[in-house]
């Protein structure tokens, strides 16, 4: 009996002292189901019927419907009493986008004037500038891998590089980079274009020329027609730093620069004179991410991000592409998760780590909003970001999948942190009992879903991620993706799984261990 009296007296002393630190240390962990149960199919349905209604016009990036969407999200956070991490009631992180138009370009090599769209084609978003190049570094095929690199022992930082199409093979006819006869990203069409461009950029080149006669013949006339029509092209993200000038060139241009280029694999610096001008024709597009924030009680500088994209396809041929599943389902899921965390905080059970609720724009245009957050303007340092739980389509079922409907595809959970994967599995076993399907987590997944949603921009920075996904269906990117087709009981349980996983990651004593970080 004496022991009980002493414990009771000690408890009274703690209360009377009013020390927040002592309360935190001695407090019994809260039961998260109290708050997880506030996530309901009824509330999810009410919000989604608004968010994916015709009134929001398909939420296309930069268009009036997207403005309605971001204001709706802002209003929800204000009603919940969840503040912005920015100043005052500013919940919008501006994302600098532009609608590309083919630039006006004049170019000459060693005095020979070249024809735009026929001899060369400037790709991507090039700022207006004067071109004067006196030497260029020939880097063979422009490949950069662990087992074969054309950049090894080549200093190309701040220089212009030139490389040709294709990929070297060994004596058995296998590609050197893979050891198989199957085409790789370095030799296959548009994949080779982006792979070689990225390799040049990663090695610090200020400009790159890709010699590909076949692609110039294929794409040149198309871009010329677009330019003549005055129609703007795809939307892109403006970088904080000037973009690398990247162009394709035909054999005529190649021979003017380096006559032996087709036969030679010898990497060398070539004296040449390339002159010209680029005049950008691109138009600015105003768009924004929506951000809300709950500050952690014990480790406020460590950030758990919960993300989803707020945009969709807009209106095409007079039809509204509502995007109820893609990604209205993820958007309203975050709102419910935010409300659950806010309810917990109001009752004294706020998360130890801070939570950033991140709704990104421009996902359908190339993961632009999340890339701006990670690459240009992270509101919180990436080194302090513990994990990103990304929700993109969790309201329906994949008709191609066999088995029960109570499933969810998880992608990326074990790519960087074994611990995050184990936590996810444990939370599911303890609270939601969903069949977790890792079909698309395979490194050889032909769909490459791991690279196709906003989590990837965090993962490439060695931040552990989970991508929650129900798979595609017949209404994927079609006007039939409407809120009446959402399976709200599944949406509720899947949303709770994300909440419980976030709860555990935010409240555990130790930060997640990143045991599979990739060398950058």
N, C-alpha and C positions, 0 to 999 in steps of 0.2 A: 504493500500500500504506500510506503514512503516513496518508492520510485515514481508511482503515478502522480503523487502530489508535487514532486520536484519537476516533472515534465510539464504539468499544468502551470506551475508558477513560471517556468521558463517561457512557455508560450505567451503568458500574459505580459511578461517583460518585453518580449519581442514586439508585441502589438503596441505597448506603451512607448517604446523607443521610437517607433515610426520610421525606422531606417529602411529605405527602399532596397539597399544592398542586402540587408539581412533577410528581408522578405523574399528576395529573389533566390538567395542561396538555400533557404530552408523550405521553400514552397514545394508542395507536392505537385508533380507534373499534371497539367490539365488533361482532361479526357477530350481528345479532338473530335470525337463523334458528336459531342454537344454542338459543335460548330459545323461539322461536316453535314449534319442532318438539316441545317438551314438551307442547304443547296437542294432545291426542289425542281421537279419537272414543270410544275405549274409556273414558277417564276421564270424559268428558262424559256418556256413557251411564250409567255406574255411579252418578254423582251424581244425574242426572235421574230415574232409576228410584226413587231414594229421595225426592227433593224433590217429585216429582209423584205420589207414591203415595197410596193411600187413607188411609194413616196421618196425612197432613198435612191431611186434611179440606177440601181446596180453598183453604186459606190465606185465608179471608175476614178482612178487617180487624177486629181486636179480638177475634176468636174464638179458641178453643183451638188450632185448626190453624195459625193465624198465629203463635201463640206457639211452637209446635213448629218452625216454619220459621225464626224469628229465632234460636232457640237452636241449630239446625243450622248456620246460617251463622256464628254466633259460634264454635262448636266447630271449624269448618273453618279459620277464621283463626288460632285458637289453635294448632291442629296445624301450620299452615304457619309459625308464628312471626312472623306479621304483626301488629303492635300496633294498638291503637285510638288515634285522635287524642284521645280523651277520657281520663279518669283510669283508671289501672290496667287491669283486664280488663273495664271497662265499654264494651261495643261498641254500646250502644243509645242513640240520641238520642230521647228521649221526644217524641212528637208529640201535642199536646193536641187531641183530637177530641171531638165530641159528637154523639149521635144526636138529631136534632131532633124535637121535638113541637110542635104548634101552640101558641103561647103563649095564655094567657088575657088578653084585651084588652078594656078598656072605653074608649070614645072619644066625645067630644061636640064639636061645632063650634058656637060661638056659642050655647051652651046647648041645642042640639038633640042628643039622644042618638042615636047611630048603632048599627046592628046589625052585629056581627062576622059575617063570611062572606057577608053580604048587601050591606052598604053599603061595606065595606072588608075588606081581608085583609092582615095583616102577613106578609111573606115573609122567608125566611132566618132567621138566628140572631140574635134580639134579646134583649139582656140585660134582666133585670127593671129597671124604672125608672118614675118618675113623668113624665108628659108635661104640659108647659105651654108652649104656643107662642103668642106675641102678634103675630107677623108672619110672613109667608111670601112667598118670592120666586117669582113666576110667570115661568118661562123658556120659554114657548111649547111647542115640541115636545121640548125637552130634548136636542137634537142638538148634537154637538160634533165638527166635522171641519175640515179645512184650508180648504175652500171655502165652508163654511156653519157657523156656530156660534151657538147660542142663548145661549152663555155669554160671548161676546165683550163686553167692557166691563161685565160683571156680576160683582160681588163676592159670592160665595155661601159663602165660607169660614165654617164654623161655623153656617150658617143652614139653614133648612128650605126646600126647593124643591118646586115643583109643576109638572108638565108633562103634556101630553095625548098621546094616541095619534096615530099617523100621521106624515106627513112632507110638507113643502110641495113643490108642483110648479110648474114654469114655465108660460109661456103655451102651450107646445106639449104640455103634459101629461106632461113628463118630470120625474122626481124631481130636485130641485136638487142633492142630494149626489152623484148619479151621472151625471146628464145622460141617463138612459135611462128607459123606462117600466117596467123590471123592478123588482120590490120589492128593497129593500136591507135590511141588518141593522137599520135604523132604523124600518122599516115592516112587517117580516115577523114576526108572531107572537111566539114565545118569544125569538127573536133580538133583537127590538126591546126586550123587557123587560130582558134582560141588558145590552144596549148602552146603553140610557138610564140604567139603574142605575149602570153603570160610569162613565159620563160625569159623573153627579152626584157620585159618590164621588171621582173624579179631580180634580174642581174644588173639593173640600173641604167639600161639604155634610154636615151632621150627620144630616139626615133627608131623605127624598124620597118624594113621593106621585105615583104614576103613574095618571092618569085613563084608565081603560079599562073601559067598561061591559061590553063583550063578554067580556073575560077574567074579570071578577068573576062573571058569570053562568056561565061555563064551569068555573072552578076553585073558586069559593066552596063549592058543595055537596060537592065531593070532599074539600076540607080539613076541612069540618065533620064529615063521616062519619069521617075519620081521627081527628080530635080526640075524637069521641064514643066511638070504639072503644078509645082509650087506646094505640093502636099508635104506636110511634115511627117517624119518617120517615127521610130520608136522613142520612148521616153528613157532617158538615162540620168544617172546621178552625177552631179558635178563634184569633182574632188577638191580637197583643200589645196592640192598641188596641181600644177599644169599637167594635163594628160599626155602620155607618150603619143607622139604622132605615129600612126600605124597605117601603112598602105600596102596594097597588093600591086604587083607590077607584072607586065608580060615579058616575053623573051626579048623583044626589041629593047626594052628598058634595061633588062639584065645585061645584055651584050654591050650596051652603051656604057654601063658602069664597070663591067669586068668581063672582057671578051672570053675568058677561059672558064667562066663560072659554071657552065653546064657539065663540063668534064672534070673540074677540079674539086677535090674534097679538102684541099690544103687551106687551113684557116690563115688569114693574113689581113693586114691593113692595106687598103687600096687608096692611092691618091686619085681623087676625082673632084669634079666641081658640079654640085647640084644646087640650082638656084630656083627661086620661085616665091609665090605668095599663097597663103591660105586665108580666105575670108569666110568666117563662120556665118551661117544663116539660121542658126538654131534659135528657138523661142523658149523663154523662161516659163516654167510650170510651177505654180505655187501648191505645195502640199505639206503635210505635217504628220508626224507621229503624235499619238496621245499617250501621256505618261501620268501615272499616279503613284503614290509612295507611302508606305507605312514604315516608320523608323523603328529599328530594332531596339529592344530594351537593354541588351547586354553587349552585343557586337554590332553596333549600328553601321560601322564602316564596311561590314561584309554584306554583300548584296545578292539576293536570290531573285532572278528575273523570271517572270511568267509572261510569255509572249503569245500573240496571235496577230494575224494581219487583218486590217479593217477594210481593205479594198476588195473589189471584184471586177467584173468585166464590163459593167455599164449597160448601155443601150445599143443594140445592133439591129439594124433593119426594123426599127420601131418596136422591138421586143426588149423588155427589161430582163436582164440576167440578174436575178435576185441574190444568188449566192448564199442561200440559207445554210447549206452545209459548208460551203467554201467561201469565206470562213466565218459566216455568221455564227455557226455553232461554237467555234473557238472564242469568238469575241464575247458572246453572252456567257460562256463558261468562265472567262476571266472576271467578268462583272460579279458573278455569283461567288467565285473564290474570294474576290476582294471583300465582298460583303461578309463572308464567313470570318475572314481574318480581322476585319474591323469590329465585328461583334465580339470576337475573342479579346481584342485589345481593350474594348470598352469595359469588359468584365475583369480586366487585370491580367489577361492571359495573352498579351501581345507577344509576337515572335521575338526570339533573341536576336536574330539577324534581320536586317531590313529587307523589305519586299518591294520590288519595282514591278508595277503592272504596266506592261509595254504593248501598246497597240500600234503596229507599224503599217505604214503606207507602202504602196508600190511593190508589193510582193509579186503580184501578177505581171509586173513589168521587169522582173529580174531581181527580186529580194532587195529592192533599193532602200526602203526605209530602215531595215535592220542593218544593211551595209553602211548607211550613213551613221547609225548609232555606233557601230563597232569601229569603223574605219576613219570617220571624220570627226565625230563629236560625241564620244561616250559621256553621258551625264555623270556617271561614276566610273572611276578607273577600272579598266578591264582586269587588272591584277587583283582587285578587290571583289570581283564578281565570282561567286561560288558556283553557280549553275544557271542554265537556262532551260526551263520547261516550256516547250513550244507546242501549242495546240492548233492543229490545222486539219479540220474536217473530222469531227467525232460524233456526228448526229445520225449517221445512216449505216448501212451494211454493204459489204462488197458482195455482189451477186456471184462472183467467181469463187468465193471462198466456201469450202465445204465445212460443215460442222455447225455448232450452236451459234446463235446470234449474239450471245453474250461474250464478245471478244473485243480486242483492240490490238491493232498493230503498234508495236513499239520499235522505234528506230533510233540507233545511236546511244542507247543507255549504257552500253559496255565499251564504247569506242575509246573513251578517255579515262573513265573512272570505274573500276570494278565495284567500288563501294556504292556509287550511285545506282548501279544496276541491282545490287543486292538490296539496297533500301527500297527500291521500286517494287521488287518482288515481294519483300516482306510486308510492305504496306498493302499490297493487293491481297496477299494471303490473309492478313489480319482484318481488313475492312471491307473490301469490295468484291473479291472472288470473281474477277474477270479472267477469261482465258487470254493470256498475253501471247500474241503471235509475233514471232521474230522473223517471219518470212522475208520481209524487205530490209532486214538488218544485214543481210549477207553482203559482203564486200563486192561480190560479183552480181548483185541485183541489176538486171538490165534496165530497170526503170530509173535507177540512180536517185531514188527518193531522198536518200540521205543528203544529197546536194541541192534539193529542190524546194526547201522551205527555210524559214528565217533562222532556225536554230543553227544552220550551217555557218552563218557569219560569226557566231559565238564559238562554235567548235573549231573553226580554223585558227582561232586565237587560244586554243587549248583550254577552253572553258567547257566543263562537262555539260552534256545536253541529253534531253529526251524529247523525241518528236512523237506526239500522240496522233494517230491517224486511223481512220476507218477504211481506207482504200477508196478507189474510184468506183463510179457507178455510171449508169447510162445518162444521168443528168449532170455529170461532171462538165463544167464550163458550158452548160446549156441553159436555155431559159426555163427548163423544167426543175431547176434546183430551187424549190420553193418550200416555205416553212411547214406546209401541210404534210410533207413527206418525211419530216424528221421523226425519228423514233425517240420520243422524249424520255422514256424510262431508261434507255441506254445512255442518252446524253447526260442524264442526272448521275448515274453511277460512274460513268467515265470522268465526269467533272469532279466527283468526289475523290476518285483515285488521284487526280492531279493535286487536289487540295491536300490530301493526306501525305503525299510524297513531298510536297512543298513544306508542309508543317514539320515533317521529320528533318528535312535538310536545314530548315531555318532554326530549329530548336535544339538540335543535337549539340553536345559539348564541343566536339572537334569539327573543324572545317573538312569538307570532302577531300580525300586524297586523290590527286590526279596521278595515277600510276602508269598511264599509257600516253603521256604527252608526246606529241610529234615534234621532231626537230624542225625549226623554222629557218 
